[in-house]
Amino acid sequence: MDSSTNELQQLQAQIANLKRELADYQLQVSELQKEKLQLQQTLKLTEEKLHATLDGTGLCLWEQDIPSGILTMYNQEWGALLGYTLEERPAHIDSWKSHLHPEDKDWVIKAFYDHVEGKENVYRAVHRMLHKDGSISWVSDRGRIIEFTPNGQPKRIMGTHTDITQEKRYEQELARLAHYDPLTNLLNRNALKNHYQKNFKHLQAKGALIFIDLDGFKGINDKAGHRIGDLLLIHVANTISQTANTLLGTGQHAIARIGGDEFVILTTVHQAEILTPFARTLLQQFNQPTSIEQHKAQIGLSIGVCTFSAPTTFAHAYEQADKAMYQVKQQGKHDVAFVSLLSLET
């Protein structure tokens, strides 16, 4: 009996110890579950803060599993950037490739894999992507390998994808304003000079510079106001462009507004039998008053035409056409005068 009693007591003690250990384990599991819940809540809060920070900035934080091509997006800008939801366009490298602009696709993909293959320290590209509605979005992409496999192969890459469409549009608008008159959308003086230097530099080049100054514009602008004056300038610009396209030929000329009421045409046409009817047609279109909204605007055109051949400089041709135009003004306005440098330069 004593031996059995001792064994029973030992067994009961072991059971009691096990119960205490179990209680300790249960307590530890409970604490771990609490910690897990706290970590999950912290992670959720962190993700919400990250999304709140990133969303609306045009920036998408992404991560790619390189072997599978699966992309993980840490905010929703991936779909919004191109007008899709994540369900419509799954986050995968193939989906990204399919929306690259055709003119950028090859070099962008090459830049990406140059980094993945270790040829470049970082992936970096500013390129265009195709939007769902057919428009173009500009993006700035950056990425870097953040994990390798045990055998040294790239496993994960992380980076940012930033929408810079508005910045690019602003940049393009600045570039346009640097070369175009914002009111009429014609070239400005610098752009016209560049056109001259580009198209009339070879020794066989011939052409004409046509200087047009509006007669009576200042009085209309002062009396009717700048808005009517601006609309009149736009009308004149459109009339000159349409007449030039018809009589000089599309692609054979460049037109600029170089001052408040001064226009210049550069054309490869130098024959008097073409230039004279062109000038006369312009004059005829302004023989009668022009209706601008409720206003009748009577203006005339003083036109100076300088025909030239290389190596006449832009400044010289411009000066001679300007002098011819002033000759018209001195002789009664609304007419055309010609000066030729062809015989002097050939």
Order of alpha helices (4+ residues) and beta strands (2+ residues): alpha-beta-beta-alpha-alpha-alpha-beta-beta-beta-alpha-alpha-beta-alpha-alpha-beta-beta-alpha-beta-beta-beta-alpha-beta-alpha
